[in-house]
Amino acid sequence: MSMSHENTDLKWIWQQEGWPSFTWDADALSAPLREVIQLQGALMGKAGAIATKSSAESNLDALLQNIVQSSAIEDEVVNVESVRSSLAKRLGVEAGGLSPETAKTAGLAELLLDATQNYGQPLTLGRLFQWHRYLFPEREGEFSLNEVRVGELRGDDPMQVVSGPYQRRVVHFEAPPKCQEDGLGLEQQLDVFLAWFQDSGSAVALDPILRAAQAHLWFVTLHPFDDGNGRLARAITDYALAQAEHQSIRFYAMAASIMEKRQSYYDILESTQKGGLDITAWMLWFLETLKHALVGAQKRIDVVLDKARYWQIHTGDGLNQQQMKVLNRLLDVGPGGFAGGLNARKYMGIAGVAKATATRHLIDLLEKDCITRQSGGGRSTSYEVKWP
């Protein structure tokens, strides 16, 4: 998709009478919202059971996925190891041997950490400008800064999201103009949004998860910048969810779930932005996507907890370093292990030992009930972890 500057006669959501007074069917949302809240509580409960080190690593992984996948939604590829270095440096997590950070990855890390760790600080226009500068650091040089107004609102030309060749291009959305004779200009509309965001944080009548969904849609509809609006909308979502949970540690990556459903994300945004002020369909999509993220996070934490229980059982088995290295690799993969299971050849590759040693180690692990034999025998003998 690309941006165009051409007027359209279509009636967009921001042109509806009553904008931006969104409505939705509370009854339709009650069941999925209740399910998401229950999943949130279960996830936080499980997260509290994992060790401090594991918690920090899970937090880093969730933040990493948010950055990488939020960029991928916009077809931007970032260096994963460099992003991890930038996050680890700021979180105080061990990150030896990773790629050095760049101005770009440092900015992405600063943006997400500010949004999630400083969730108690108000969201202001100045803070949004700073977040935008984090997205487009002047030192990066991957694009001409003349094409993007960095840290300031877009220009006076109408802003459209379009796709397809010039002769047959499709207008998916047109954002509100920067200046309107008969209505609020972009800066005034942003002021309304930011005032609502501040006031709604303590509103009893608005569920904080639905607040996050509304904030995402509202901000991306305003489309206040030349570029980076989707990434900032997702950062605002993380910010609002951190406020909802009253904690800065993240164990799930909403952007990763959006990336998995990227086309439906664009589709629901387009249909909502071309519709009326009833945004029930968007709210349902948001809740379903958040549910997917929470379920995935629970599965990952279950693996961490099962791994801890596994080592509690086998802590006195007298295993050597090579055996522990291989077992940890299998445990990190999770239930199901390697495709085709663990065999002597794979053990040799991971542990760096000869075939005879690998065979001896595997027999020892089998006798100590650390692994179990899969079906088959002879040359096809393979093993998997015996999970607790």
C-alpha positions in Angstrom: 0.0 0.0 0.0 1.1 3.6 -0.6 0.0 7.1 0.2 -1.7 9.3 -2.3 -3.0 12.9 -2.2 -6.3 12.9 -4.0 -9.8 13.8 -2.8 -12.6 11.3 -2.8 -16.4 11.6 -2.5 -16.6 8.6 -0.2 -18.1 9.2 3.2 -15.6 8.1 5.8 -16.1 7.3 9.5 -14.6 10.7 10.5 -17.2 12.4 8.3 -20.1 10.8 10.1 -22.4 13.1 12.2 -21.4 12.6 15.8 -17.7 11.7 15.2 -15.9 10.6 17.3 -18.6 9.3 19.5 -18.1 5.6 18.9 -20.7 3.0 19.8 -20.8 -0.8 20.0 -23.1 -3.7 21.0 -22.1 -4.4 24.7 -24.0 -7.6 24.7 -22.1 -8.9 21.7 -18.8 -8.1 23.3 -19.6 -9.3 26.8 -18.6 -13.0 26.3 -15.4 -12.5 24.4 -14.4 -9.7 26.7 -15.0 -11.9 29.8 -12.9 -14.6 28.2 -10.0 -12.2 27.5 -10.1 -10.9 31.1 -10.0 -14.5 32.4 -7.0 -15.3 30.1 -5.2 -12.2 31.3 -5.7 -13.2 34.9 -4.5 -16.7 34.2 -1.5 -15.5 32.3 -0.4 -13.1 35.1 -0.9 -15.9 37.7 1.4 -18.2 35.7 3.9 -15.5 35.0 4.2 -14.9 38.7 5.3 -18.5 39.2 8.3 -18.3 36.9 11.8 -17.4 38.2 13.0 -13.8 37.9 15.5 -14.7 35.2 12.9 -16.5 33.1 10.5 -13.7 33.7 13.0 -11.2 32.3 13.7 -13.3 29.3 10.0 -13.8 28.6 9.5 -10.1 28.9 12.4 -9.5 26.4 11.0 -12.0 24.0 7.5 -10.5 24.0 8.9 -7.0 23.4 11.2 -8.3 20.7 8.2 -9.9 18.9 6.2 -6.8 19.2 8.9 -4.7 17.6 9.8 -7.2 14.8 6.2 -8.1 13.9 4.9 -4.5 14.1 7.5 -3.5 11.6 6.7 -6.6 9.5 3.1 -5.6 9.2 4.3 -2.6 7.3 6.7 -4.8 5.2 9.7 -3.4 7.0 12.4 -5.9 7.9 14.5 -5.2 11.0 17.6 -7.0 12.2 16.2 -9.3 15.0 19.5 -9.8 16.8 20.2 -6.1 16.7 16.8 -5.4 18.2 17.4 -8.0 20.9 20.7 -6.3 21.7 19.0 -2.9 22.0 16.3 -4.3 24.3 18.7 -6.4 26.4 21.0 -3.4 27.0 18.0 -1.4 28.3 16.5 -4.2 30.4 19.8 -5.4 31.9 19.4 -8.9 30.4 22.5 -10.9 29.4 22.9 -10.6 25.6 26.4 -11.8 24.7 27.3 -12.4 21.1 24.4 -10.6 19.5 24.7 -8.1 16.7 25.4 -4.5 17.8 22.5 -2.1 18.0 21.9 0.5 15.3 20.3 3.9 15.6 17.1 2.3 14.1 16.9 -0.6 16.6 17.8 1.7 19.5 14.9 4.0 18.5 12.5 1.1 18.2 13.5 -0.2 21.7 13.2 3.2 23.2 9.7 3.7 21.8 8.3 0.4 23.0 10.0 0.6 26.4 8.7 4.1 27.0 5.2 3.0 26.0 5.2 -0.1 28.3 7.4 0.9 31.2 6.3 4.5 31.6 2.6 3.8 31.2 1.9 6.0 34.2 3.0 9.1 32.4 0.4 10.9 30.2 0.3 10.6 26.5 0.9 14.1 25.1 1.4 15.5 21.6 5.1 16.1 22.5 5.5 12.5 23.6 3.9 11.3 20.3 6.4 13.5 18.4 9.2 11.9 20.4 7.9 8.4 19.6 7.8 9.4 15.9 11.4 10.5 16.1 12.3 7.1 17.6 10.8 5.5 14.5 12.9 7.6 12.1 16.2 8.5 13.7 18.1 11.0 11.6 21.3 9.0 11.7 19.9 6.0 10.1 20.0 7.1 6.4 17.8 4.3 5.1 15.5 6.9 3.5 15.4 10.5 2.6 14.1 12.6 5.5 12.6 14.9 3.0 10.0 12.3 2.3 8.9 12.0 6.0 8.3 14.9 8.3 9.9 13.5 11.4 8.5 14.5 14.8 5.7 16.7 13.3 2.3 16.4 11.8 1.8 15.6 8.1 1.4 18.4 5.6 -1.7 20.1 4.2 -2.3 17.7 1.3 -5.0 15.1 1.7 -3.7 11.7 2.8 -4.9 8.5 1.2 -4.0 4.8 1.7 -4.0 3.3 -1.8 -2.9 0.1 -3.6 -2.7 -1.2 -7.2 -1.3 0.4 -10.4 -2.0 4.1 -11.1 -4.8 3.4 -13.6 -6.6 0.9 -11.4 -5.6 2.0 -7.9 -8.0 1.3 -5.0 -8.5 3.9 -2.3 -8.7 2.0 1.0 -8.9 5.0 3.2 -8.6 8.8 3.3 -7.6 10.5 6.5 -9.1 13.7 7.9 -7.5 16.8 6.2 -5.0 18.8 8.3 -7.2 21.8 8.0 -11.0 21.9 7.8 -13.2 24.9 7.2 -16.3 23.4 8.8 -14.8 21.3 11.4 -11.8 20.5 13.6 -8.3 20.5 12.1 -5.9 17.6 12.6 -4.2 19.2 15.5 -7.5 19.9 17.3 -8.7 16.4 16.5 -5.5 15.0 18.1 -6.1 17.2 21.1 -9.6 15.7 21.5 -8.2 12.2 21.2 -5.4 12.9 23.8 -7.9 14.5 26.2 -10.2 11.5 25.8 -7.3 9.1 26.3 -6.2 10.8 29.5 -9.8 11.0 31.0 -10.8 7.5 29.9 -7.9 6.0 31.9 -9.9 6.3 35.1 -13.4 6.0 33.5 -15.4 3.3 35.4 -17.9 2.9 32.5 -15.3 2.0 29.9 -13.5 -1.4 30.2 -9.7 -0.7 29.8 -9.3 -3.4 27.1 -12.1 -1.9 25.0 -10.4 1.5 25.6 -7.2 0.1 24.1 -9.2 -1.2 21.0 -10.9 2.2 20.6 -7.6 4.1 21.0 -6.0 2.0 18.3 -8.8 2.6 15.8 -9.2 6.3 16.6 -5.5 7.1 16.3 -4.9 5.1 13.0 -8.0 6.8 11.6 -6.6 10.3 12.4 -3.4 9.2 10.6 -1.5 12.2 11.9 2.0 11.5 10.4 3.4 11.0 7.0 4.5 7.5 7.9 4.6 5.2 11.0 0.9 5.6 12.0 0.3 1.9 12.2 3.3 1.3 14.3 2.4 4.2 16.6 -1.2 2.9 16.9 0.1 -0.5 18.0 2.5 1.2 20.5 -0.5 3.1 21.9 -2.3 -0.3 22.2 0.6 -1.7 24.2 0.6 1.5 26.3 -3.1 1.2 27.0 -2.8 -2.6 27.8 0.0 -1.9 30.2 -2.2 0.6 31.9 -5.0 -1.9 32.0 -2.8 -4.5 33.6 -1.0 -2.0 35.9 2.4 -3.5 35.1 5.2 -2.8 32.7 6.4 -6.5 32.2 5.0 -7.9 28.9 4.4 -11.6 28.4 2.5 -11.5 25.1 3.0 -9.7 21.8 -0.2 -8.2 20.4 1.6 -7.2 17.2 2.7 -10.8 16.5 -1.0 -11.9 16.5 -1.9 -9.0 14.2 0.9 -10.0 11.9 -0.5 -13.6 11.7 -3.9 -12.0 10.7 -2.5 -9.1 8.7 -4.9 -9.2 5.8 -7.9 -9.4 8.0 -6.4 -6.5 10.0 -6.3 -4.4 6.9 -9.8 -5.6 5.9 -11.4 -4.8 9.3 -9.8 -1.4 9.4 -11.0 -0.6 5.9 -14.6 -1.8 6.4 -14.8 0.1 9.8 -13.3 3.3 8.4 -15.8 3.2 5.6 -18.7 2.6 7.9 -20.7 4.3 10.7 -19.8 5.0 14.3 -20.9 1.5 15.5 -17.5 -0.3 15.7 -18.7 -3.6 17.2 -17.1 -5.6 14.4 -13.7 -3.9 15.0 -14.0 -4.6 18.8 -14.8 -8.2 18.2 -11.8 -8.6 15.9 -9.5 -6.9 18.5 -10.7 -9.1 21.3 -10.2 -12.3 19.2 -6.7 -11.2 18.2 -5.8 -10.3 21.8 -7.2 -13.7 22.9 -4.9 -15.4 20.4 -1.9 -13.5 21.8 -2.8 -14.5 25.4 -3.3 -18.1 24.6 0.1 -18.3 22.8 1.8 -16.6 25.8 0.3 -19.1 28.2 1.6 -22.0 26.1 5.1 -20.5 26.2 5.0 -19.9 30.0 3.7 -23.5 30.4 6.9 -24.7 28.7 9.0 -22.6 31.1 7.1 -24.0 34.1 7.4 -27.6 32.8 11.1 -27.1 32.2 11.6 -25.9 35.8 9.6 -29.0 37.1 11.7 -31.2 34.9 15.0 -30.1 36.4 13.5 -30.3 39.9 12.9 -34.0 39.2 16.3 -34.7 37.6 18.5 -32.3 39.7 20.2 -35.2 41.5 20.7 -37.5 38.5 24.4 -36.6 38.0 24.1 -35.5 34.4 27.1 -34.2 32.6 27.3 -30.9 30.7 26.7 -32.4 27.3 23.6 -34.2 28.5 22.2 -31.0 30.1 22.9 -29.0 27.0 21.0 -31.4 24.8 18.1 -31.7 27.2 17.8 -27.9 27.5 17.7 -27.7 23.8 14.9 -30.2 23.7 13.1 -28.5 26.6 13.3 -25.1 24.9 11.6 -26.5 21.8 8.7 -27.7 23.9 6.5 -30.8 23.7 7.0 -32.6 20.4 10.7 -31.8 20.4 12.7 -32.0 17.2 11.0 -33.2 14.0 11.7 -37.0 14.0 12.9 -36.9 17.6 16.4 -36.9 19.1 18.8 -39.5 17.7 22.5 -40.2 18.1 23.4 -38.0 15.0 21.5 -35.0 16.4 23.0 -35.6 19.8 26.5 -35.6 18.3 25.8 -32.3 16.5 24.5 -30.5 19.6 26.9 -31.9 22.2 30.0 -32.0 19.9 30.8 -35.6 20.9 31.7 -38.8 19.0 29.0 -41.3 18.0 30.1 -43.8 20.7 29.9 -41.2 23.4 26.5 -40.0 22.1 25.1 -43.5 22.2 26.4 -44.0 25.8 24.9 -40.7 26.9 21.5 -41.5 25.4 21.4 -44.9 27.1 22.2 -43.2 30.4 19.5 -40.6 29.9 17.0 -43.4 29.1 17.9 -45.3 32.2 17.5 -42.2 34.3 14.0 -41.6 32.9 15.1 -38.3 31.4 14.0 -39.3 27.9 11.7 -41.9 26.4 12.1 -44.0 23.3 9.9 -43.2 20.3 8.4 -46.0 18.2 10.8 -47.7 15.9 14.2 -49.2 16.5 17.6 -50.0 15.0 18.9 -47.3 12.8 15.7 -45.3 13.3 15.8 -45.3 17.1 14.9 -41.8 18.4 13.9 -40.3 21.7 11.9 -37.4 23.2 11.9 -35.7 26.5 9.9 -37.4 29.2 7.9 -34.4 30.3 6.8 -34.3 34.0 
